[in-house]
Amino acid sequence: MGNSLFQAIPKEGAQILLVLFLSFLVGLEREEHKSLSTNYAFGGVRTYPLIGLLGYVLTLLSNGQLLLPGLGLAVVGAFLWQSYRHKLENSKLAGMTSEISGLVTYAVGALVFKEEYWIATTITVVSLGLLELKAVLENLSQRIPSDEILTFAKFLFLTAVILPIVPNQVYGPFSFNPFKTWLVVVAVSTISYASYLLLKVTLSRGGDYYGVMLSALLGGLYSSTVTTVVLAKRARTRGDSHLFGGAALVASGMMYLRILALIVPFNRALFHRLAIPFLSLSLLGLVGGWLWSRRSQGAAAPTTPPADQPKNPLEISAALLFAAIFVVVLALTHYTQIYLGRAGLYSLAAITGLSDVAPLVLSLTQSAGTLTVLNVAAVAIAIAAASNNLLKGVYARVFAGARAGNEAFVILIIYALLGVAVLAF
């Protein structure tokens, strides 16, 4: 019986009911807003359904032409403009959210007639969310610094503007591809930027235990070297050697996850070769660092966060510099393998690991399986990561003071040795 009743309703009747339902939801939200305001506000539970029905009817009568719905939209817009002018005459803080909602409701009616039900429903739901979350969105805009908005614009510039226009062709004897080079920049920037945003929040928590460990986790994705230096300077004032040693180990453990995340989009075979050993090293660093940090003798008093904050990874100059370094390392990797062989590549890995492992890792993703034997590339990446852990141990000793620095130095040296030995199994 229910099915026969549903089939007895004409398609147009079901469409009218949908228009009424969707536009009524918008009108109900605006009616609630109007009841809470002492100023004039446009429309409510009757006006918005009428606007939606008008959009539906005019689209129905247009026979597929845009002229009649367009004229109807212009007429509705003229009435809404008069409403907004009335607001301006009576209030200095007049908004036009209700009037824009009226135009959206008109469009929803037209979309329903075109049988774009999903789009019409989605637009209505999104509109309701934007209307109801006014206070949340306004507070969010006040909390986000203007420089972070500019930073996000730079991220879009790097990814959505530059990347599509870079030529995807191979040049030179070492197979330089501008598109893949910039894709590498985008991959590194995406991972670094996401962890950078979260890292700024956790670093502001000061010296509590969970703040330090969160900083180590997220900082390891951003840059384990920078994170080790920041935490080392904090350890000098805290005097908690176990907490710092554990946090440094956690940051280095996250570095192995970052390396895998950089490899997987470019070379699946190399990723599969390194997945088990690097995941094992990461788990060892995370669990070992957490257990070591729990040996802390009581909770140290909170301290002021250090002045050393992570630098924004999305500066255009930084992206161009990384691209240039990547091209140089790509060329060095190519010629080192040709003229110096496996030993030369391993030496290059040890040297580059003393600065940043990402350029070498990503250059090997381009050659592993072709010019470079897969196992050789895997060992070279492991050597670079171990070399980077050695460097962090030196930084810890220099910046953290004698007790905390010595402890972290020993931990990171052992971890570096394990990072090379694990590939033997």
C-alpha positions as CSV (number, residue, x, y, z in Angstrom):
1,M,0.0,0.0,0.0
2,G,2.8,2.4,0.9
3,N,4.5,1.7,-2.5
4,S,1.4,2.2,-4.5
5,L,0.7,5.5,-2.6
6,F,4.3,6.7,-3.4
7,Q,3.9,5.7,-7.1
8,A,0.6,7.6,-7.2
9,I,2.3,10.9,-6.4
10,P,3.4,12.7,-9.6
11,K,7.1,13.5,-10.0
12,E,6.3,17.2,-9.9
13,G,4.4,16.7,-6.7
14,A,7.4,15.1,-5.1
15,Q,9.6,17.9,-6.3
16,I,7.3,20.5,-4.9
17,L,7.4,18.8,-1.5
18,L,11.2,18.6,-1.6
19,V,11.4,22.4,-2.5
20,L,9.0,23.2,0.4
21,F,11.0,21.0,2.8
22,L,14.4,22.4,1.9
23,S,13.3,26.1,1.8
24,F,11.3,25.7,5.0
25,L,14.5,24.6,6.8
26,V,16.3,27.8,5.7
27,G,13.2,29.8,6.7
28,L,13.0,28.1,10.1
29,E,16.6,29.0,10.8
30,R,16.1,32.6,9.7
31,E,12.9,32.8,11.8
32,E,14.8,31.8,14.8
33,H,17.4,34.4,14.1
34,K,14.8,37.0,13.7
35,S,13.1,36.2,17.0
36,L,16.4,36.7,18.8
37,S,17.1,40.1,17.2
38,T,15.6,43.4,18.0
39,N,16.4,44.8,14.6
40,Y,14.6,44.3,11.3
41,A,15.3,41.0,9.6
42,F,14.2,39.7,6.2
43,G,12.0,36.7,5.8
44,G,11.0,33.6,7.8
45,V,9.2,30.3,7.6
46,R,6.7,31.6,4.9
47,T,8.9,33.9,2.8
48,Y,11.7,31.4,2.0
49,P,9.4,28.6,0.9
50,L,7.7,31.0,-1.4
51,I,11.0,32.1,-2.9
52,G,11.9,28.4,-3.4
53,L,8.6,27.7,-5.1
54,L,9.0,30.8,-7.3
55,G,12.4,29.4,-8.5
56,Y,10.8,26.0,-9.2
57,V,7.8,27.4,-11.1
58,L,9.7,29.8,-13.3
59,T,12.2,27.1,-14.2
60,L,9.3,24.8,-15.0
61,L,7.7,27.4,-17.3
62,S,11.0,28.3,-19.1
63,N,11.1,25.1,-21.2
64,G,14.8,24.8,-20.7
65,Q,15.6,28.5,-21.4
66,L,17.5,30.6,-18.9
67,L,15.8,33.9,-19.6
68,L,12.7,33.4,-17.5
69,P,14.5,32.0,-14.4
70,G,17.1,34.8,-14.8
71,L,14.4,37.5,-14.8
72,G,12.9,35.9,-11.8
73,L,16.2,35.9,-10.0
74,A,16.7,39.6,-10.9
75,V,13.2,40.5,-9.5
76,V,13.9,38.6,-6.3
77,G,17.3,40.2,-6.0
78,A,15.7,43.7,-6.4
79,F,13.3,43.0,-3.5
80,L,16.2,41.7,-1.4
81,W,18.2,44.8,-2.2
82,Q,15.4,47.0,-0.9
83,S,15.4,44.9,2.3
84,Y,19.1,45.4,2.7
85,R,18.7,49.2,2.0
86,H,16.1,49.3,4.8
87,K,18.6,47.6,7.1
88,L,21.3,50.1,6.3
89,E,19.0,53.0,7.1
90,N,18.2,51.7,10.5
91,S,21.4,50.0,11.6
92,K,25.1,50.6,11.2
93,L,25.8,46.9,11.6
94,A,23.5,45.6,8.9
95,G,24.4,42.2,7.5
96,M,23.1,40.7,4.3
97,T,23.1,37.0,5.2
98,S,19.3,36.7,5.1
99,E,19.1,38.3,1.7
100,I,21.8,36.0,0.2
101,S,20.0,33.1,1.8
102,G,16.9,34.1,-0.2
103,L,18.9,34.0,-3.5
104,V,20.3,30.6,-2.5
105,T,16.7,29.3,-1.8
106,Y,15.6,30.5,-5.2
107,A,18.4,28.6,-6.8
108,V,17.5,25.5,-4.8
109,G,14.0,25.5,-6.3
110,A,15.5,25.7,-9.8
111,L,17.9,22.8,-9.1
112,V,15.1,20.6,-7.8
113,F,13.2,21.0,-11.1
114,K,16.4,20.1,-13.0
115,E,16.4,16.9,-10.9
116,E,19.7,17.9,-9.2
117,Y,18.4,16.6,-5.9
118,W,21.8,15.9,-4.4
119,I,23.2,19.3,-5.2
120,A,20.0,21.1,-3.9
121,T,20.1,19.1,-0.7
122,T,23.8,19.6,-0.2
123,I,23.6,23.4,-0.8
124,T,20.8,23.6,1.7
125,V,22.6,21.7,4.4
126,V,25.8,23.7,3.9
127,S,23.8,26.9,4.0
128,L,22.2,25.9,7.3
129,G,25.6,25.0,8.7
130,L,27.1,28.4,7.7
131,L,24.1,30.2,9.2
132,E,24.1,28.3,12.5
133,L,27.8,28.4,13.0
134,K,28.1,32.2,12.8
135,A,29.6,32.7,16.2
136,V,32.0,29.8,15.8
137,L,33.2,31.0,12.4
138,E,33.6,34.6,13.5
139,N,35.7,33.4,16.6
140,L,37.8,31.2,14.3
141,S,38.6,34.2,12.1
142,Q,39.8,36.1,15.1
143,R,42.0,33.3,16.4
144,I,43.7,32.7,13.1
145,P,46.6,35.2,12.6
146,S,46.6,37.0,9.3
147,D,50.1,35.6,8.4
148,E,48.7,32.0,8.7
149,I,46.0,32.9,6.1
150,L,48.8,34.2,3.8
151,T,50.7,31.0,4.5
152,F,47.8,28.9,3.3
153,A,47.5,31.1,0.2
154,K,51.2,30.3,-0.5
155,F,50.4,26.6,-0.1
156,L,47.6,26.9,-2.7
157,F,50.0,28.9,-4.9
158,L,52.6,26.1,-4.8
159,T,50.1,23.3,-5.4
160,A,47.2,24.5,-7.4
161,V,48.8,27.3,-9.4
162,I,52.5,26.4,-10.1
163,L,52.3,22.6,-10.3
164,P,49.8,22.3,-13.2
165,I,51.8,24.5,-15.5
166,V,55.3,23.0,-14.9
167,P,56.4,20.9,-17.9
168,N,56.3,17.2,-17.4
169,Q,59.3,16.3,-19.6
170,V,62.7,14.8,-19.0
171,Y,65.8,16.9,-19.6
172,G,69.5,16.2,-19.3
173,P,71.6,13.1,-18.7
174,F,70.4,12.6,-15.1
175,S,66.7,12.6,-16.1
176,F,65.7,16.0,-14.7
177,N,61.9,16.3,-14.8
178,P,60.6,19.8,-13.7
179,F,57.1,18.5,-12.9
180,K,58.4,15.7,-10.7
181,T,60.8,18.1,-9.0
182,W,58.0,20.5,-8.1
183,L,55.8,17.5,-7.1
184,V,58.6,16.6,-4.6
185,V,58.4,20.2,-3.3
186,V,54.7,19.9,-2.9
187,A,54.9,16.6,-1.1
188,V,57.5,17.8,1.4
189,S,55.6,21.1,1.9
190,T,52.3,19.3,2.5
191,I,53.7,17.1,5.2
192,S,55.8,19.8,6.8
193,Y,52.9,22.4,6.7
194,A,50.4,20.1,8.3
195,S,52.7,19.1,11.2
196,Y,53.9,22.8,11.5
197,L,50.4,24.0,12.2
198,L,49.9,21.4,14.9
199,L,53.4,21.8,16.3
200,K,52.8,25.5,16.9
201,V,49.8,24.7,19.0
202,T,51.6,22.1,21.1
203,L,54.7,24.2,21.6
204,S,52.5,26.9,23.1
205,R,51.5,24.5,26.0
206,G,54.8,25.2,27.8
207,G,56.6,22.6,29.8
208,D,54.0,20.0,30.9
209,Y,54.8,16.4,30.1
210,Y,52.1,15.9,27.4
211,G,53.0,19.2,25.7
212,V,56.6,18.0,25.4
213,M,55.7,14.6,24.0
214,L,53.2,16.1,21.6
215,S,55.8,18.5,20.4
216,A,58.2,15.5,19.8
217,L,55.5,13.6,17.9
218,L,54.4,16.3,15.6
219,G,57.9,17.9,15.4
220,G,59.3,14.7,14.1
221,L,57.0,14.9,11.1
222,Y,57.9,18.6,10.6
223,S,61.7,18.3,11.2
224,S,63.1,16.0,13.8
225,T,66.3,18.0,13.8
226,V,64.6,21.3,14.5
227,T,62.5,19.7,17.2
228,T,65.5,18.2,18.9
229,V,67.2,21.6,19.1
230,V,64.0,23.3,20.4
231,L,63.5,20.6,23.1
232,A,67.2,20.6,24.0
233,K,67.1,24.3,24.8
234,R,64.0,23.6,26.9
235,A,65.7,20.8,28.7
236,R,68.5,23.1,29.8
237,T,66.0,25.1,31.9
238,R,63.9,22.1,33.0
239,G,66.7,19.8,34.1
240,D,64.6,16.7,33.3
241,S,67.1,14.5,31.4
242,H,64.8,11.4,31.1
243,L,61.9,13.4,29.6
244,F,64.2,15.1,27.1
245,G,66.0,11.9,26.1
246,G,62.7,10.1,25.6
247,A,61.2,13.1,23.6
248,A,64.3,13.2,21.3
249,L,64.0,9.5,20.6
250,V,60.2,9.9,19.8
251,A,61.0,12.7,17.4
252,S,63.6,10.5,15.6
253,G,61.1,7.7,15.5
254,M,58.6,10.0,13.7
255,M,61.3,10.8,11.2
256,Y,61.2,7.2,9.9
257,L,57.4,7.6,9.3
258,R,58.0,10.9,7.5
259,I,60.6,9.2,5.2
260,L,58.1,6.4,4.3
261,A,55.4,9.0,3.7
262,L,57.7,10.8,1.3
263,I,58.7,7.6,-0.6
264,V,55.3,6.0,-1.1
265,P,53.9,8.4,-3.7
266,F,57.0,8.1,-5.9
267,N,58.4,4.6,-5.6
268,R,56.2,1.8,-4.3
269,A,58.9,-0.9,-4.7
270,L,61.3,1.1,-2.5
271,F,58.5,1.7,0.0
272,H,57.9,-2.0,0.3
273,R,61.6,-2.7,0.8
274,L,61.8,-0.2,3.6
275,A,58.3,-0.5,5.1
276,I,59.0,-3.3,7.7
277,P,62.5,-2.1,8.9
278,F,61.5,1.6,9.1
279,L,58.1,0.8,10.8
280,S,60.0,-1.3,13.3
281,L,62.5,1.5,13.9
282,S,59.7,4.0,14.3
283,L,57.8,1.7,16.7
284,L,61.1,1.2,18.7
285,G,61.7,5.0,18.9
286,L,58.1,5.8,19.9
287,V,57.7,3.1,22.5
288,G,61.2,3.3,23.7
289,G,61.1,7.1,24.0
290,W,57.8,7.0,25.8
291,L,59.0,4.4,28.3
292,W,62.3,6.3,28.9
293,S,60.4,9.6,29.4
294,R,58.2,7.9,32.1
295,R,61.3,7.5,34.2
296,S,61.2,11.2,34.9
297,Q,61.6,12.0,38.6
298,G,58.3,13.9,39.3
299,A,56.7,16.6,37.2
300,A,59.0,19.5,36.7
301,A,57.5,23.0,37.0
302,P,56.1,24.4,33.8
303,T,58.4,26.8,32.0
304,T,58.0,29.4,29.4
305,P,58.1,28.0,25.9
306,P,61.4,28.7,24.2
307,A,61.8,31.5,21.7
308,D,63.0,29.0,19.1
309,Q,59.8,28.3,17.1
310,P,59.7,26.3,13.9
311,K,60.0,28.3,10.8
312,N,57.2,28.5,8.3
313,P,57.9,25.7,5.7
314,L,55.9,27.4,3.0
315,E,58.0,30.5,2.3
316,I,58.4,30.7,-1.5
317,S,62.1,31.2,-1.1
318,A,62.4,28.1,1.0
319,A,60.5,26.1,-1.6
320,L,62.7,27.3,-4.4
321,L,65.8,26.5,-2.3
322,F,64.6,23.0,-1.6
323,A,63.9,22.5,-5.3
324,A,67.4,23.7,-6.1
325,I,68.9,21.4,-3.5
326,F,66.9,18.5,-4.8
327,V,68.2,19.0,-8.3
328,V,71.8,19.3,-7.1
329,V,71.4,16.1,-5.0
330,L,69.7,14.3,-7.9
331,A,72.7,15.2,-10.1
332,L,75.2,14.2,-7.4
333,T,73.4,10.9,-6.9
334,H,73.5,10.1,-10.6
335,Y,77.1,10.9,-11.2
336,T,78.3,9.4,-7.8
337,Q,76.8,6.0,-8.8
338,I,78.3,6.2,-12.3
339,Y,81.9,7.1,-11.2
340,L,82.2,6.1,-7.6
341,G,79.8,3.2,-7.3
342,R,78.1,1.9,-4.2
343,A,80.7,3.1,-1.8
344,G,80.4,6.6,-3.2
345,L,76.6,6.6,-2.8
346,Y,76.9,5.5,0.8
347,S,79.4,8.2,1.5
348,L,77.1,10.8,-0.1
349,A,74.2,9.5,2.0
350,A,76.2,9.9,5.2
351,I,77.2,13.5,4.3
352,T,73.7,14.6,3.2
353,G,72.2,13.1,6.3
354,L,74.1,15.6,8.3
355,S,71.8,18.3,7.0
356,D,68.5,17.1,5.6
357,V,67.6,13.5,4.5
358,A,64.6,14.5,2.3
359,P,66.6,15.6,-0.8
360,L,68.6,12.4,-1.0
361,V,65.6,10.2,-0.1
362,L,63.5,11.8,-2.9
363,S,66.3,11.7,-5.4
364,L,66.7,7.9,-4.8
365,T,63.0,7.4,-5.4
366,Q,63.6,8.6,-8.9
367,S,66.5,6.2,-9.6
368,A,65.8,3.2,-7.4
369,G,64.9,0.2,-9.5
370,T,66.5,1.6,-12.7
371,L,70.0,3.2,-12.3
372,T,70.2,2.3,-8.6
373,V,69.7,-1.3,-7.3
374,L,66.8,-1.3,-4.9
375,N,68.7,-2.7,-2.0
376,V,71.5,-0.2,-2.5
377,A,69.0,2.7,-2.5
378,A,67.4,1.3,0.7
379,V,70.7,1.0,2.5
380,A,71.7,4.5,1.4
381,I,68.5,6.0,2.9
382,A,69.1,4.1,6.1
383,I,72.6,5.5,6.3
384,A,71.3,9.0,5.7
385,A,68.7,8.6,8.5
386,A,71.4,7.2,10.8
387,S,73.7,10.1,10.0
388,N,70.9,12.5,10.8
389,N,70.3,10.8,14.2
390,L,74.0,11.2,14.9
391,L,73.8,14.9,14.1
392,K,70.8,15.3,16.5
393,G,72.8,13.6,19.2
394,V,75.5,16.2,18.8
395,Y,72.9,19.0,18.9
396,A,71.4,17.5,22.0
397,R,74.8,17.5,23.7
398,V,75.6,21.1,22.7
399,F,72.2,22.7,23.5
400,A,70.8,20.7,26.4
401,G,73.7,20.9,28.9
402,A,75.8,18.1,30.3
403,R,73.4,15.7,32.0
404,A,70.4,15.8,29.7
405,G,72.7,16.3,26.6
406,N,74.9,13.3,27.4
407,E,71.9,11.1,28.0
408,A,70.2,12.1,24.7
409,F,73.5,11.8,22.9
410,V,74.0,8.2,23.9
411,I,70.4,7.3,23.2
412,L,70.5,8.8,19.7
413,I,73.9,7.1,18.9
414,I,72.5,3.7,19.8
415,Y,69.4,4.4,17.8
416,A,71.6,5.5,14.8
417,L,73.5,2.2,14.9
418,L,70.3,0.2,15.1
419,G,69.0,2.2,12.1
420,V,71.8,0.7,10.0
421,A,71.9,-2.8,11.5
422,V,68.1,-3.4,11.1
423,L,68.5,-3.7,7.3
424,A,70.8,-6.7,7.8
425,F,67.8,-8.6,8.9
